[in-house]
Amino acid sequence: MKFYPLAVIFILLGIAVMSFNPVQKGVEIENSTITKGLTDFKTKLDHLKSDAYRFSENKISLEDLRKTLKETRNAFKEIEFYVAYHYPEFTKTHLNAAPLFHIEAAGTTSYTLPPEGLQVLDELIFSDEAEENKEEIKTITDFLFNSYASFYLSSIKNGLSQGNNKTLPLRIELIRIYSLGVTGFDTPGSLNISEEASHAFSGMKKYINDDSYFKNYNTEKADQLLSSGIQYLSVHTDFETFDRIEFYKKYIQPLYKELGSWDGRSDDLKEFSGWNAGSTEFFSSDFLDPYFYKLLKKEEDNEALRQLGKKIFYDQAISDNGKMSCATCHLPENAFTDLKAKSQSNVDGKTVLRNSPTLYNAVFAKRFFYDLRAFYLEQQAEHVIYNKDEFNTSYENIIKKLKSKPEYKKAFTTAFGKSDISREHFSKALSSYVASLYSYESGFDKFMRNEKEISQDAQKGFNLFMGKANCATCHFAPNFSGLVPPFFNENESEVLGVTAKPINQKPLELDADKGRINSPVRKENSWIYENSFKTVTVRNIALTKPYFHNGAFNTLEEVLDFYNEGGGEGLGLKMKNQTLDSEKLNLSKTEIKQIIAFLNSLTDISKTKVN
């Protein structure tokens, strides 16, 4: 990450301690573990602020400051499950934001703001540039302390929030630990994954044992799992050798399932999160709720609607020239891609702007297209319909064509109970079919569910993907895309510095496509999105070549060689805001083969022949 003088570019829009709360507000909390934890974190922050100033005055060493930061982060981890659940926006923005610039709306305008909080400090204080950034460290620490102090005073005065279901924060924390914690996403500088996970387990254990609410349940199994997990984490402390498969199967998954069996009351997050609280496995098709990501509601969906959507999907007559259908660029035999660098246009010899991504699991996204210009699956289709290089038509023309065909009148009547062929019904039908193309039945998913074995190379590759290779800090488990855990309600885009050709072909130059900065979403027109593209899923990646938005990379080996060199900036190309770490990964040829073995194990086209 590049470090910038915060005194110049910080714009405070207010500390939104109550900016969003998925549950009720202002309720006094009885659990003494939380009140003690909140106070302990404030004490640690006070110490961190003091040490940041002392470090800037050369009164303590960098190692002393790093120790204080670790203690502060550990104190936060003990209450993170509670604070990050009840105050997600405040936590994400002010306490523990990713070390990336972000857009924050204010009325009809928006601001590009630098990150703040513990994660930023972890990257900066554990970097080689810490000594040169003493004022930066001091400033960030000041903002963090002031943000939390305001929150703390408000909580003392007004009370804290409680939800209807107290196990949900604990289960969400397990998702956070596995998808953001042990991958190093949350500790980009220190990579202190085991110690922080241990403190998270400890906080959960104290909470369960202290709160009278849990006296209604047999907590013995969860208590034992948390205790043994803490012991495991105290022994397995090395980032690169940490076995994320063993940790998942022995502790994360059993705890996730056990806590899920305790409380069947309402899901407080239903309108806020794509996570399905009723799921019992991370790596199963019901982990995420597809209806959270589209306008079509579950009660509206049915088999007849999917069949109608499938018919529309393959119908070339929908396009203006009668030669293009959705399947032209999304072929089922190729995991719903077309194996072309850039998809064909409706004009002979011309292509569209970018590569065609897979439709498998595509529903699990809050934004669509490489530049994230569409907000719903239904809106994604609209862009294709009106694009002069694709369908080059309109809803009016499409509806007119469908109304002229008796078979469509019958199909719409079957699906909707009446022959109302409208734009809304057309969109719902197409959405129903495309959204049905999801499945977590790959060899890897079944392995994580203990239903089959995969090769040792694939297992080692997964650990590399989740660890040393840094893949999972952008391709988050379990969807392995930029859908951000643990609430799965926003999409990331990344600046990678993608080259116009594979890096073994000279001369090296950046791809000319500027990406998200040219999106029609005007409020996101910021320099941070230049050369920024959506992080798509790597599920079925073995079937979806060529790769990246420009389709310039033909093999997974070429893709991994690019990442191994640190992206465009690591290759020496001039980048304004590369979000990919430019440090070389130093992956060996054997390790690259192992990562590819894991990626191959994510192949699952079981929904190709949707009935």
NUFI-549756 format. One line per field, with one value per residue (C-alpha): residue number from 1; residue in three letters; x, y, z. Coordinates in steps of 0.001 Angstrom, whole numbers, plus 500000, padded with zeros to 6 digits. Layout:
residues N
seq = c(NUM,...)
type = c(ALA,...)
east = c(X,...)
north = c(Y,...)
up = c(Z,...)
This chain:
residues 611
seq = c(1,2,3,4,5,6,7,8,9,10,11,12,13,14,15,16,17,18,19,20,21,22,23,24,25,26,27,28,29,30,31,32,33,34,35,36,37,38,39,40,41,42,43,44,45,46,47,48,49,50,51,52,53,54,55,56,57,58,59,60,61,62,63,64,65,66,67,68,69,70,71,72,73,74,75,76,77,78,79,80,81,82,83,84,85,86,87,88,89,90,91,92,93,94,95,96,97,98,99,100,101,102,103,104,105,106,107,108,109,110,111,112,113,114,115,116,117,118,119,120,121,122,123,124,125,126,127,128,129,130,131,132,133,134,135,136,137,138,139,140,141,142,143,144,145,146,147,148,149,150,151,152,153,154,155,156,157,158,159,160,161,162,163,164,165,166,167,168,169,170,171,172,173,174,175,176,177,178,179,180,181,182,183,184,185,186,187,188,189,190,191,192,193,194,195,196,197,198,199,200,201,202,203,204,205,206,207,208,209,210,211,212,213,214,215,216,217,218,219,220,221,222,223,224,225,226,227,228,229,230,231,232,233,234,235,236,237,238,239,240,241,242,243,244,245,246,247,248,249,250,251,252,253,254,255,256,257,258,259,260,261,262,263,264,265,266,267,268,269,270,271,272,273,274,275,276,277,278,279,280,281,282,283,284,285,286,287,288,289,290,291,292,293,294,295,296,297,298,299,300,301,302,303,304,305,306,307,308,309,310,311,312,313,314,315,316,317,318,319,320,321,322,323,324,325,326,327,328,329,330,331,332,333,334,335,336,337,338,339,340,341,342,343,344,345,346,347,348,349,350,351,352,353,354,355,356,357,358,359,360,361,362,363,364,365,366,367,368,369,370,371,372,373,374,375,376,377,378,379,380,381,382,383,384,385,386,387,388,389,390,391,392,393,394,395,396,397,398,399,400,401,402,403,404,405,406,407,408,409,410,411,412,413,414,415,416,417,418,419,420,421,422,423,424,425,426,427,428,429,430,431,432,433,434,435,436,437,438,439,440,441,442,443,444,445,446,447,448,449,450,451,452,453,454,455,456,457,458,459,460,461,462,463,464,465,466,467,468,469,470,471,472,473,474,475,476,477,478,479,480,481,482,483,484,485,486,487,488,489,490,491,492,493,494,495,496,497,498,499,500,501,502,503,504,505,506,507,508,509,510,511,512,513,514,515,516,517,518,519,520,521,522,523,524,525,526,527,528,529,530,531,532,533,534,535,536,537,538,539,540,541,542,543,544,545,546,547,548,549,550,551,552,553,554,555,556,557,558,559,560,561,562,563,564,565,566,567,568,569,570,571,572,573,574,575,576,577,578,579,580,581,582,583,584,585,586,587,588,589,590,591,592,593,594,595,596,597,598,599,600,601,602,603,604,605,606,607,608,609,610,611)
type = c(MET,LYS,PHE,TYR,PRO,LEU,ALA,VAL,ILE,PHE,ILE,LEU,LEU,GLY,ILE,ALA,VAL,MET,SER,PHE,ASN,PRO,VAL,GLN,LYS,GLY,VAL,GLU,ILE,GLU,ASN,SER,THR,ILE,THR,LYS,GLY,LEU,THR,ASP,PHE,LYS,THR,LYS,LEU,ASP,HIS,LEU,LYS,SER,ASP,ALA,TYR,ARG,PHE,SER,GLU,ASN,LYS,ILE,SER,LEU,GLU,ASP,LEU,ARG,LYS,THR,LEU,LYS,GLU,THR,ARG,ASN,ALA,PHE,LYS,GLU,ILE,GLU,PHE,TYR,VAL,ALA,TYR,HIS,TYR,PRO,GLU,PHE,THR,LYS,THR,HIS,LEU,ASN,ALA,ALA,PRO,LEU,PHE,HIS,ILE,GLU,ALA,ALA,GLY,THR,THR,SER,TYR,THR,LEU,PRO,PRO,GLU,GLY,LEU,GLN,VAL,LEU,ASP,GLU,LEU,ILE,PHE,SER,ASP,GLU,ALA,GLU,GLU,ASN,LYS,GLU,GLU,ILE,LYS,THR,ILE,THR,ASP,PHE,LEU,PHE,ASN,SER,TYR,ALA,SER,PHE,TYR,LEU,SER,SER,ILE,LYS,ASN,GLY,LEU,SER,GLN,GLY,ASN,ASN,LYS,THR,LEU,PRO,LEU,ARG,ILE,GLU,LEU,ILE,ARG,ILE,TYR,SER,LEU,GLY,VAL,THR,GLY,PHE,ASP,THR,PRO,GLY,SER,LEU,ASN,ILE,SER,GLU,GLU,ALA,SER,HIS,ALA,PHE,SER,GLY,MET,LYS,LYS,TYR,ILE,ASN,ASP,ASP,SER,TYR,PHE,LYS,ASN,TYR,ASN,THR,GLU,LYS,ALA,ASP,GLN,LEU,LEU,SER,SER,GLY,ILE,GLN,TYR,LEU,SER,VAL,HIS,THR,ASP,PHE,GLU,THR,PHE,ASP,ARG,ILE,GLU,PHE,TYR,LYS,LYS,TYR,ILE,GLN,PRO,LEU,TYR,LYS,GLU,LEU,GLY,SER,TRP,ASP,GLY,ARG,SER,ASP,ASP,LEU,LYS,GLU,PHE,SER,GLY,TRP,ASN,ALA,GLY,SER,THR,GLU,PHE,PHE,SER,SER,ASP,PHE,LEU,ASP,PRO,TYR,PHE,TYR,LYS,LEU,LEU,LYS,LYS,GLU,GLU,ASP,ASN,GLU,ALA,LEU,ARG,GLN,LEU,GLY,LYS,LYS,ILE,PHE,TYR,ASP,GLN,ALA,ILE,SER,ASP,ASN,GLY,LYS,MET,SER,CYS,ALA,THR,CYS,HIS,LEU,PRO,GLU,ASN,ALA,PHE,THR,ASP,LEU,LYS,ALA,LYS,SER,GLN,SER,ASN,VAL,ASP,GLY,LYS,THR,VAL,LEU,ARG,ASN,SER,PRO,THR,LEU,TYR,ASN,ALA,VAL,PHE,ALA,LYS,ARG,PHE,PHE,TYR,ASP,LEU,ARG,ALA,PHE,TYR,LEU,GLU,GLN,GLN,ALA,GLU,HIS,VAL,ILE,TYR,ASN,LYS,ASP,GLU,PHE,ASN,THR,SER,TYR,GLU,ASN,ILE,ILE,LYS,LYS,LEU,LYS,SER,LYS,PRO,GLU,TYR,LYS,LYS,ALA,PHE,THR,THR,ALA,PHE,GLY,LYS,SER,ASP,ILE,SER,ARG,GLU,HIS,PHE,SER,LYS,ALA,LEU,SER,SER,TYR,VAL,ALA,SER,LEU,TYR,SER,TYR,GLU,SER,GLY,PHE,ASP,LYS,PHE,MET,ARG,ASN,GLU,LYS,GLU,ILE,SER,GLN,ASP,ALA,GLN,LYS,GLY,PHE,ASN,LEU,PHE,MET,GLY,LYS,ALA,ASN,CYS,ALA,THR,CYS,HIS,PHE,ALA,PRO,ASN,PHE,SER,GLY,LEU,VAL,PRO,PRO,PHE,PHE,ASN,GLU,ASN,GLU,SER,GLU,VAL,LEU,GLY,VAL,THR,ALA,LYS,PRO,ILE,ASN,GLN,LYS,PRO,LEU,GLU,LEU,ASP,ALA,ASP,LYS,GLY,ARG,ILE,ASN,SER,PRO,VAL,ARG,LYS,GLU,ASN,SER,TRP,ILE,TYR,GLU,ASN,SER,PHE,LYS,THR,VAL,THR,VAL,ARG,ASN,ILE,ALA,LEU,THR,LYS,PRO,TYR,PHE,HIS,ASN,GLY,ALA,PHE,ASN,THR,LEU,GLU,GLU,VAL,LEU,ASP,PHE,TYR,ASN,GLU,GLY,GLY,GLY,GLU,GLY,LEU,GLY,LEU,LYS,MET,LYS,ASN,GLN,THR,LEU,ASP,SER,GLU,LYS,LEU,ASN,LEU,SER,LYS,THR,GLU,ILE,LYS,GLN,ILE,ILE,ALA,PHE,LEU,ASN,SER,LEU,THR,ASP,ILE,SER,LYS,THR,LYS,VAL,ASN)
east = c(500000,501127,501018,499719,499769,496414,496604,496166,493529,491398,487834,485733,482073,481207,481553,478528,478432,474774,474939,473495,472399,470761,468968,467239,469119,469710,469180,471120,473283,473675,476680,479638,482084,481138,481282,484643,485887,484826,486638,489742,489910,489653,492500,494639,493853,494902,498202,498605,498001,500598,503132,502507,503479,506463,507587,507370,509633,512117,511340,510408,511520,509540,509373,507766,505159,504475,503931,501439,499575,499338,497891,495400,494305,493951,491675,489569,489370,487793,484810,484837,482058,479738,480769,481215,477837,475773,477680,479026,479380,481113,483494,484242,484793,486430,487765,489162,488935,490918,494023,492457,491006,487214,484228,481848,478611,477399,474036,474281,478079,480797,484322,487425,488729,491822,491402,491632,491789,493577,494156,495814,498049,498968,500160,502001,503638,504827,506142,509720,508602,507386,510335,509718,505985,505928,503589,501269,501118,500376,497606,495885,496062,494511,491585,491084,491186,488786,486347,486217,486107,482950,481438,482393,480868,477684,477460,477846,475170,472655,473356,474279,472236,471020,469505,466816,469303,472538,474202,474274,477181,479169,478548,479344,482638,483527,483022,485173,487962,488130,487637,489418,491489,493561,494082,496058,493541,492975,496673,498446,501615,502069,500338,499549,496686,496845,497103,494230,492021,492799,491650,488500,487764,488491,486055,483341,483976,483739,480545,478834,479848,478884,475498,472435,470803,472950,471929,469020,471433,473917,477090,479535,480461,481007,483028,485242,485745,486686,489109,490800,490835,492663,495208,495602,496200,498849,500883,500256,501497,503383,501452,502814,502549,499192,496836,493590,491935,492605,491569,488302,487399,488367,487132,485432,482922,481936,481463,479491,477126,476836,476037,473537,471589,471059,468565,465842,464580,464453,467415,468276,470386,467881,467563,471215,473253,473420,474494,471909,471759,470052,473097,475204,478269,480490,481009,477424,474912,472738,475483,474391,470835,470502,467316,469218,471056,468141,464793,462912,461569,461677,457912,457641,460077,459045,460089,457848,459470,462958,461947,460597,463835,465825,463810,464471,468175,468662,466369,468327,465190,465383,468297,467765,469407,468023,471496,472465,471154,472498,474061,476105,478569,477645,477895,476890,479585,482212,480806,478730,481659,482703,486477,487196,489440,486544,483041,481752,479672,476589,478841,481014,484684,484041,484140,482639,484817,485665,485914,482761,482703,481098,477458,478043,477510,477277,474118,476216,477174,475878,477351,477668,480030,483771,483214,480411,477967,474880,473372,471063,471076,468021,469821,472753,470493,469190,472692,473086,469673,470340,474048,474453,477283,475205,471413,470976,467270,464785,462287,459487,460791,461429,457954,456399,458244,457289,453631,453567,454523,451846,454428,455492,451912,451468,454781,454068,450593,452067,454678,452563,448988,448156,449509,450910,454070,455642,459096,458836,457827,460490,463165,461914,461959,465480,466672,465126,467086,470443,470213,469588,473092,474807,476209,478801,479276,482884,485417,486823,483404,482771,486231,485563,482263,484123,482280,485336,489109,491162,494849,497564,498624,495117,495114,498513,497311,494338,496605,498811,495732,494557,498022,501354,499939,497505,494762,492036,492544,490680,488939,487198,486090,483731,482561,486185,485168,485229,481949,483119,482633,481210,477962,478442,476612,479224,481630,485273,487105,490890,493665,496049,497972,496858,499116,498037,499798,501170,504327,506563,505683,507597,507319,505336,502613,499413,496119,494476,491061,490644,487895,485660,486671,484741,481640,478376,477963,479018,479296,482098,484117,487329,491018,491074,489059,491389,492349,490033,487986,485564,487071,485204,484898,487608,485118,485189,488261,489736,486929,486762,489943,491184,491565,491192,488872,490908,491186,494907,496103,495508,496674,496519,500302,500444,497984,499966,503243,501693,500629,503943,505709,503462,501180,501871,503704,505844,506778,507987,504985,503798,500615,498606,496843,497592,495644,497433,500589,503497,505877,506898,505258,508297,506144,508111,507062,505887,503748,502207,501293,499736,497611,496433,495564,493353,491764,491014,489263,486747,485221,481490,479104,476371,473806,474581,471458,469019,465586)
north = c(500000,503549,505823,509377,512375,512134,515703,516817,514412,513292,514592,513710,513129,512441,509344,507242,505100,504344,504603,501148,498539,495334,494934,497149,500105,501548,498434,498039,494967,492720,490703,491865,490287,492900,495866,494715,494077,497502,499132,496976,497904,501592,501199,499453,502173,504807,502966,502667,506387,507197,504838,506247,509677,508274,506451,509674,511274,508354,507439,503812,501325,500050,496638,498221,499877,496643,494861,497501,497269,493493,493861,496437,494297,491252,493252,494248,490640,489615,491904,492006,489421,491775,495231,494262,492503,495246,498190,496855,500153,501876,498947,498597,502311,503535,500668,498076,499229,497502,499550,500894,504233,504168,506196,507616,509282,512536,513568,513821,513949,511552,511769,509683,508922,507183,504146,504289,501871,498817,497055,500132,500425,496754,497174,500417,499606,496205,497615,498495,502144,502470,504610,507054,507319,508275,511212,509070,506447,509111,510662,507365,506371,509699,509176,505616,506661,509567,507444,504730,507175,508733,505305,504227,507314,506816,503191,504145,506816,505127,501431,498965,496979,493434,491187,488566,485807,485936,483056,484932,487240,484163,482334,485460,485699,482157,483218,486298,484283,481811,484087,487230,486187,483130,484387,487396,489876,491343,491396,492459,493502,491252,488111,487426,485114,482449,484778,486929,483923,482620,485877,485821,482298,483454,486362,484064,481547,484211,485600,482213,481384,484803,485449,483949,483679,480652,478798,477476,475481,472704,474685,471968,470939,474515,475320,472292,473138,476719,475588,473005,475504,478014,475323,474389,478025,478412,475634,476323,479884,480029,481797,479773,476319,476877,474111,475842,472552,470950,474130,474250,470610,470345,473683,476144,473784,471867,475174,476662,473713,473424,477113,476962,474276,476420,479025,478864,482388,485103,485982,489582,489944,488842,492254,493184,490110,487480,484863,482169,481728,478372,476834,474256,474179,476860,474851,474030,475457,476946,478976,482098,483122,483763,485783,488421,489353,489803,491538,488270,487008,483400,483104,484282,481702,478330,475661,477005,480411,478874,476974,480160,481933,479123,479420,483158,482607,480511,482492,484389,486156,488434,490390,493007,491016,487673,486164,486612,485068,485050,481692,483249,484517,482114,478540,475889,473448,476081,476849,479550,481394,481487,480744,483984,486828,489225,488202,488713,491728,491697,493239,490761,491079,493257,492346,493820,495616,492741,489024,487052,485865,482614,482620,479827,481292,484720,485445,485783,489403,492837,494402,493110,493587,494091,497800,497072,499311,497144,496699,493718,490611,491974,495242,493336,491913,495401,496627,493796,494428,498098,497789,498587,496035,493250,492838,496420,496413,497456,495867,497212,495383,492183,492150,492769,489741,487480,488445,487327,483760,481404,479274,482269,483180,479657,479699,483060,481875,478741,480733,483684,482412,484852,485696,489059,489329,492394,493807,492904,489296,488943,490089,487807,484773,485392,486131,482896,480785,482547,482599,478842,478253,477907,474887,473969,470384,470527,467973,470529,471300,467596,467192,469957,468242,464914,463322,462509,462916,465218,465034,466144,468713,470218,470347,472038,474363,475434,476276,478303,480027,480921,481822,482513,483260,485892,484774,484567,488160,489143,485886,485349,481906,480187,481727,482587,485928,489578,489217,490493,488396,488034,489738,489137,492331,494233,493569,494540,495634,495560,497387,494645,496353,493750,493750,493757,490415,487629,488757,486427,488448,491686,494606,494782,497421,498011,497077,500211,499557,501969,499900,501169,504824,504913,503339,505284,505238,508872,509014,506450,508466,508560,508138,505075,503153,503729,500280,498715,495631,493365,490370,487461,483937,481381,478530,476602,478582,475495,475797,479558,480566,483012,485094,488647,491296,491505,487750,488170,485268,481820,479567,479485,479292,482671,484133,482881,484093,487567,487469,485960,489059,491452,492556,495548,497550,494573,494263,497870,499462,502839,502462,505145,503014,499305,497503,494216,493960,494652,492455,489261,486135,483920,480932,477969,476077,473244,475623,477091,473581,472893,476055,475051,471598,473281,475546,472494,470909,473794,472556,471876,472092,469970,472658,472670,470655,472546,470963)
up = c(500000,499299,502336,502032,504426,506169,507424,503814,502504,505441,505201,508209,507477,511102,513206,512347,515440,514825,511010,510548,512961,511750,515055,517603,519102,522519,524606,527822,527695,530712,529600,531669,529209,526611,528971,530329,526790,525577,528491,528029,524357,525235,527738,525132,522580,525090,525502,521722,521263,523925,522348,518867,520182,522064,518925,516920,519546,519440,523054,522321,519702,516746,518422,521483,519293,517448,520756,521867,518559,518910,522402,521145,518215,520491,522800,519805,518607,521919,521309,517519,517208,519099,517865,514201,514177,515817,514317,511011,509134,512024,512499,508791,508248,511454,513558,511191,507580,504851,503917,500722,499714,499517,498369,500955,499922,501459,500053,496285,496301,497356,498702,498177,501641,502952,505200,508964,511857,513148,509847,508369,511420,511199,507624,508317,511660,510438,507154,506296,506013,509614,510713,507866,508617,512283,511778,509675,512429,515003,512904,512130,515795,516791,514426,515680,519331,518805,516790,519396,522322,520868,520368,523874,525498,523487,524582,528233,527944,525646,526037,523318,520884,521266,518651,518870,518175,520175,518352,515047,516043,517076,513801,511791,513690,512632,509004,509640,511259,508392,505389,506615,509626,508781,505208,506459,505044,508490,509426,506209,508028,511043,509673,513319,512377,515087,518062,516850,516093,519560,521157,519030,520302,523847,523579,522252,525035,527753,526242,526144,529701,531086,529474,531155,527728,526929,530098,528034,525877,526400,525766,526750,523208,522021,525130,524555,520873,521696,524415,522220,519339,521512,522375,518688,517749,520446,518806,515102,514767,511479,508721,505820,507381,509117,507948,507063,506124,509496,511330,509392,509842,513512,514848,512495,510889,514086,515926,513036,512994,516780,517314,514462,516310,519403,518302,515686,516175,513519,511352,512294,509142,506523,504852,505300,504446,501715,504248,504949,508723,508231,506551,508374,506070,504546,501386,500454,497990,500725,502423,500522,499674,495911,496415,498376,495184,492788,492561,492096,495420,496538,496710,493085,491732,490362,487889,485123,485488,485219,482097,480543,481429,479861,476655,476550,477299,474136,471823,469144,467930,470962,469486,466798,464016,465186,465417,469077,472262,475801,474961,472150,474755,477572,476305,478866,477730,478603,482077,480376,478788,475136,475294,473425,474514,474000,473079,469575,468653,466436,463790,461889,462777,465818,469517,472640,475168,477506,478141,478918,482573,483713,484769,487259,490735,489081,491065,494218,493640,494568,491451,487884,484923,485253,485954,488470,486614,487252,490723,490116,487966,486161,485436,483991,481270,480526,479650,477134,475584,474861,473972,470264,470011,471564,471309,470057,470839,473517,475861,473705,470639,472582,474135,470724,469298,472199,471999,468367,469313,470709,472527,474590,475454,476791,478691,480342,481321,482913,484800,485939,485791,483011,479580,480661,478581,480135,480768,484457,483772,481072,483535,486286,484010,482734,486261,487529,485047,485342,489136,489164,487780,491123,492853,495441,494334,493169,494311,496730,498256,498784,500307,502816,503646,504146,501230,499068,498849,496664,495821,498215,495628,495633,499430,499493,496762,498856,501783,499449,497989,501496,502738,501070,497608,498988,496595,499248,500349,497162,496170,499493,500612,500126,496826,495959,494499,495550,497452,500834,503983,506524,505446,501706,500781,498748,495901,495632,492541,492375,490560,489431,486662,484126,481091,477467,476948,479165,480912,478882,475769,475365,475444,478667,478767,480694,479133,477737,479337,482289,483894,486661,486391,483097,484616,484157,487954,488282,492069,491802,489329,491353,490619,492899,490296,487361,485998,488599,487729,489527,491318,489744,491109,490386,490655,487344,486319,484635,482047,481563,479746,478562,481705,483032,481635,478429,477856,477206,479379,477962,480775,484552,484570,482818,485331,488313,486810,486639,490296,491328,490023,491982,489170,486955,489602,490570,486907,486881,485197,486452,488511,490299,492900,492566,495278,494666,496765,494426,496435,494661,496065,495442,494566,493247,490118,492365,494418,491267,490115,493512,493358,489889,491239,493826,491208,489081,492069,492016,488755,489003,486055,487606,486778,483049,482324,484517,484034)
